[in-house]
Amino acid sequence: MKTISIRLTSPLQSYGNEAQFARRTTGDYPSKSAIIGMLAAALGYQRDDPAINALNDLLFAVRVDQPGQVMTEFQTAEWKPGTRKLTYRDLLQDAVFVVAIGSEDEAWLDRLAEALRHPRFQLYLGRRANVPAGVLKIQTFAGQDPVGVLAQLPWQASRWYQRRSRRQASMSVQLIADAVLLPERRADLVRDAVHSFDQKHRQYSFRPIAVTKVQLANPEYKPAPTATAQDAFGQV
């Protein structure tokens, strides 16, 4: 088993769900389908390329290191020539996530890591306007599955966010993974398995996920100053 981790951060991210056209909400973390889309872009696949289906077999987990604040954007969209509609789009501001993908096919993981470093098409975090904030930070781990990697990888939140929690020695962060990686946790179904990104006929099916939490050390931890007894008459 080999796993690669990818730190995802950008001023704005958005991970679509089954919302309607007039109001597009965002998930709280990157969906597996969004990461499959990013990998497909890096590899140079077209939207209807059947090779995309093989990416569903990758083991997937994501850690929410810095939850984003939701911002709602107002848009006027041209529905068809001469017809406009008012729409709303939700986006995540200042979020940081760490995604881990794993496979027993180590050569395949190496190819994916190389593609992410030298993508054929532009990479984006959910929507085309939301590009990563700089070069992706990618790490490779041999002999570990995605949950094992995310359980021990240092906290990746922004430094200002870590400092805001400086009185806490450790942080509890959410980890969402393919259910097979967390067999002891209750599984839920999400419509997140990709069959086609074709804009005229997108196709998804359900896959099982499980959720847990992991404790991470805060590198900016500073204990509160210790109160000392004062003798009001000692200086007289």
GIHU-V785060 format. One record per run of one state. SS is the DSSP state (@ for helix, = for strand, . for the rest). FROM is the first residue (numbers start at 0). LEN is the number of residues. If there is no record, write none. Layout:
# GIHU-V785060
ss:SS from:FROM len:LEN
ss:SS from:FROM len:LEN
This chain:
# GIHU-V785060
ss:. from:0 len:1
ss:= from:1 len:12
ss:. from:13 len:9
ss:= from:22 len:2
ss:. from:24 len:7
ss:@ from:31 len:12
ss:. from:43 len:6
ss:@ from:49 len:8
ss:. from:57 len:1
ss:= from:58 len:8
ss:. from:66 len:2
ss:= from:68 len:12
ss:. from:80 len:2
ss:= from:82 len:21
ss:. from:103 len:2
ss:@ from:105 len:12
ss:. from:117 len:19
ss:= from:136 len:6
ss:. from:142 len:3
ss:@ from:145 len:7
ss:. from:152 len:6
ss:@ from:158 len:6
ss:. from:164 len:5
ss:= from:169 len:9
ss:@ from:178 len:3
ss:. from:181 len:6
ss:= from:187 len:9
ss:. from:196 len:6
ss:= from:202 len:15
ss:. from:217 len:19
